[in-house]
Structures are given as structure tokens and as C-alpha cells.
Amino acid sequence: MTVLLVTGTSTDVGKTVVTAALAATATAAGLSVAVCKPAQTGVAPGEPGDLAEIARLSGVTRSLELARYPDPLAPDTAARRCGQPLLTLEETVAAVKTLGDADLTLLEGAGGLLVRIGDFTLLDMARALDAPVLLVAAAGLGTLNHSELTTRMLATAGVSCAGLVIGSWPDEPDLAAECNRTDLPRLTGVDLVGSIPAGAGKWDRPRFTATAPGWFQPGFADRAFAVSH
């Protein structure tokens, strides 16, 4: 069972589109893929959430969502506000393991690494599953601090970081963005393994799936998707 967790330096940095790009890239490599989003917030029952967007972009339809809360807040706060029980680490790990017959399971967190998904964080999930974490970062000012804080926390916890991906690379990058491409790996000690073109989340599936594998560095997919038997 190969599991790759996806987190961000903050909210709205492009985790869902990166997860879709990973799913499309793994599918193009001939792997079966499942996607898990333990807790979805800010979306009403019956409305399409992040998993629906990943399916629209990548074509991967095997997915698992364990809880949904209407308020656009951290999952534990949103659960308390609507009176639903918090997800537990034990039940979430068990649910992810039901996807173990897929070659690759992608698990998208909520917000950043230490956002409470229930009675646990994505960092707790990574440790429980003994799985690496891919970090999605912004391109511009502020990303160096956020990225280094997150990668230091991963290292302190003994969790492998599979790489950094810039979640939205602008068509006309400013000086900060250009410098950050060099400074992100230098300061974090983690390879910059990809970047997603700005606006790619609005593309149709054929264009997205045809282009996504080229957004990652050569050799990254072989390492990140190495299937364990």
C-alpha cells in the first residue's frame, strides 16, 4: 500500500489541483489511484466538493470522504459548530486502509499541516500511516517562512517530505516568485519537484491530464509513486 499525503503551507495554495495533477500523473503511468479527503468544509450536503473537482480534472473517481461540515472553517471547529462528532485518528486510518488495493492512495488534508481534521492533524496521519508528505507552497512573498516552518515540523516529527510543489505559478512571475524558486529548496533542504500553471484548475480534463505529468521534475513520479507490495 503506497500512500502520499498532500498538505499546504496554508489554505488556498492549490492542494486540490496538485492532488488532481498527481492523480493524473499516476494514472498516466498505469497505476490505479484512490483519493481520500477525510473532512470537507464549507460545502453543503449534495454539493460538489474537492473530490468532485479532482475527479473532473483527473478522471479518478475512486474516492472517500468521511465527514462534511457546512461552515468554511477548520474541520474540528466546523464539526463542533454543527454538533457533529469529531473524526478520530483511529477511524480515519482504518478508512484509508480500505483503499489499500489501489496502487496509490492520495490523501488531501485541510489547510496546513497542523490544522485539526478531527482529534488529529495531518502530521498525526502521516506518522500513523508511515507515509511521506508533499508540501504545496505559494509562489510569492511569505512562502519562505511558511515553507520552512512546515518542513522543520515534518523533520522534527521524523516524517519524510516528498518534495515541494508551487501550487500556482503565475504567467508573469514577479521578482519574489523568481527568487523563491531558488530559495525554497535552499532554505528548506527539500527539493522543488514541480509547479502548477496558474489557472490550470479551470482547464478541461483532456488538456489537464495531457499536460499534468510535465509539471513535475523528471524522476519524481518514480520515487513518489513507488508501489510497495
C-alpha positions in Angstrom: 0.0 0.0 0.0 1.5 3.3 -1.1 0.1 6.5 0.5 1.1 10.0 -0.3 -0.3 12.9 1.9 -0.8 16.4 0.5 -0.7 19.4 2.7 -0.2 23.1 2.2 1.7 26.0 3.8 -1.8 27.5 4.3 -5.3 27.4 2.8 -5.9 28.3 -0.8 -2.4 27.4 -2.1 -3.6 24.8 -4.6 -3.7 21.5 -2.7 -6.7 20.2 -4.6 -5.3 21.0 -8.1 -1.9 19.5 -7.1 -3.7 16.3 -5.9 -5.6 16.1 -9.2 -2.3 16.6 -11.1 -0.7 13.8 -9.0 -3.7 11.5 -9.7 -3.5 12.3 -13.5 0.3 11.6 -13.5 0.0 8.3 -11.6 -2.9 7.2 -13.9 -0.8 8.1 -17.0 1.9 5.8 -15.5 -0.5 2.9 -15.4 -1.3 3.0 -11.7 -4.7 2.6 -10.1 -5.4 5.6 -7.9 -7.7 6.3 -5.0 -8.2 9.7 -3.3 -9.2 10.5 0.2 -10.4 13.8 1.7 -11.2 13.0 5.3 -13.1 16.2 6.1 -14.7 18.6 3.7 -15.7 22.0 5.0 -17.7 24.9 3.5 -19.7 22.7 1.2 -23.4 21.8 1.8 -24.6 18.2 1.5 -25.0 17.1 -2.1 -22.8 19.9 -3.5 -19.6 19.0 -5.3 -16.5 19.3 -3.1 -12.8 18.9 -3.6 -13.1 15.2 -4.5 -15.5 16.0 -7.3 -13.1 18.6 -8.6 -10.2 16.1 -8.5 -12.4 13.6 -10.5 -13.4 16.3 -13.0 -9.8 17.2 -13.7 -8.0 13.8 -13.4 -10.7 11.2 -14.2 -10.0 9.4 -11.0 -13.4 8.6 -9.5 -12.5 6.2 -6.6 -12.6 8.5 -3.6 -13.5 8.6 0.0 -14.9 11.5 2.2 -15.6 10.7 5.8 -17.2 13.9 7.0 -18.7 17.2 5.7 -19.4 20.4 7.6 -21.2 23.4 6.2 -19.0 26.2 7.7 -15.8 27.1 5.9 -13.6 26.6 9.0 -11.1 24.2 10.3 -12.7 20.8 10.4 -12.7 20.4 14.2 -14.2 23.9 14.7 -16.8 23.3 11.9 -17.8 19.9 13.4 -18.4 21.5 16.9 -20.4 24.3 15.4 -22.8 21.9 13.7 -22.9 19.4 16.5 -21.3 16.6 14.6 -18.7 14.3 16.3 -15.1 14.8 15.5 -13.3 12.4 13.3 -10.8 10.2 15.2 -7.4 9.2 14.1 -8.1 5.6 14.5 -11.3 5.6 12.3 -9.6 7.7 9.7 -6.5 5.5 9.4 -8.8 2.4 9.2 -10.8 4.1 6.4 -7.7 4.9 4.4 -6.5 1.3 4.6 -9.7 0.2 2.9 -8.3 1.8 -0.2 -5.2 -0.3 0.1 -5.9 -2.4 -3.1 -5.2 0.7 -5.2 -1.6 1.1 -6.3 -1.6 4.7 -4.9 -3.8 6.4 -2.4 -3.6 10.2 -2.3 -4.8 11.9 0.9 -5.5 15.6 0.8 -5.5 17.5 4.1 -7.3 20.7 5.2 -5.4 23.9 5.3 -1.9 23.4 6.7 0.0 20.6 8.4 -1.3 21.3 11.9 -4.9 22.1 11.2 -7.1 19.8 13.2 -9.0 17.4 11.0 -10.7 15.8 14.0 -8.9 14.8 17.1 -5.7 14.8 15.0 -3.7 16.6 12.4 -2.3 15.6 9.0 1.0 15.2 10.7 -0.5 12.6 13.0 -1.9 10.9 10.0 1.5 10.8 8.3 3.0 9.2 11.4 0.2 6.7 11.8 0.4 5.6 8.2 4.2 5.9 8.0 3.7 7.9 4.8 5.5 10.9 3.2 4.0 14.3 2.9 4.1 16.5 -0.2 4.1 20.2 0.6 2.2 22.7 -1.6 3.6 26.2 -1.3 2.6 29.6 -2.7 4.9 31.3 -5.2 5.2 34.8 -3.7 6.2 36.7 -0.6 5.7 34.9 2.7 6.2 31.4 1.2 9.8 31.0 2.5 8.8 31.4 6.1 5.7 29.2 5.8 7.5 26.5 3.9 10.5 26.4 6.3 8.2 26.2 9.3 6.3 23.3 7.8 9.4 21.4 6.6 11.1 21.9 10.0 8.0 20.4 11.8 8.0 17.4 9.5 11.7 16.8 10.1 11.2 17.2 13.9 8.4 14.6 13.8 10.5 12.2 11.7 8.2 12.4 8.7 9.6 12.3 5.2 8.8 15.3 2.9 8.4 14.0 -0.6 9.1 17.5 -2.1 7.8 21.0 -2.6 5.3 22.0 -5.3 4.4 25.5 -6.1 0.6 25.4 -6.3 0.1 28.2 -8.7 3.0 29.6 -10.8 2.0 33.0 -12.3 2.1 33.7 -16.0 4.2 36.7 -15.2 6.1 36.0 -12.1 7.4 38.9 -10.0 10.9 39.2 -8.5 9.9 37.5 -5.3 8.5 34.5 -7.1 11.5 34.1 -9.3 13.8 34.3 -6.3 11.7 31.8 -4.3 12.3 29.1 -6.9 15.9 29.1 -5.9 15.4 30.0 -2.2 12.7 27.4 -1.4 14.9 24.3 -1.8 18.0 26.2 -0.4 16.3 27.2 2.9 14.1 24.1 3.4 16.6 21.4 2.3 13.7 19.9 0.3 13.6 19.6 -3.5 11.3 21.7 -5.5 9.7 18.9 -7.5 7.1 20.8 -9.5 4.9 23.8 -10.2 1.4 24.1 -11.4 0.5 26.8 -14.0 -1.9 29.5 -12.7 -5.4 28.8 -13.8 -4.8 25.0 -14.5 -7.7 24.2 -12.2 -10.1 25.7 -14.7 -8.9 23.6 -17.6 -10.9 20.7 -19.1 -9.9 17.1 -18.4 -8.2 16.3 -21.7 -5.9 19.3 -21.5 -5.3 18.8 -17.8 -4.4 15.1 -18.0 -2.3 15.5 -21.1 -0.2 18.3 -19.5 0.0 17.4 -15.8 2.9 14.9 -15.9 5.1 17.6 -17.3 4.6 19.8 -14.3 6.8 17.5 -12.1 10.5 17.1 -12.2 11.9 14.0 -14.1 12.1 11.1 -11.8 9.7 12.5 -9.1 6.8 10.2 -10.1 9.0 7.1 -9.9 10.1 8.0 -6.4 6.8 9.3 -5.0 4.6 6.6 -6.6 6.9 3.6 -5.9 4.4 0.9 -5.2 5.1 -1.3 -2.2 3.8 -4.9 -2.2 
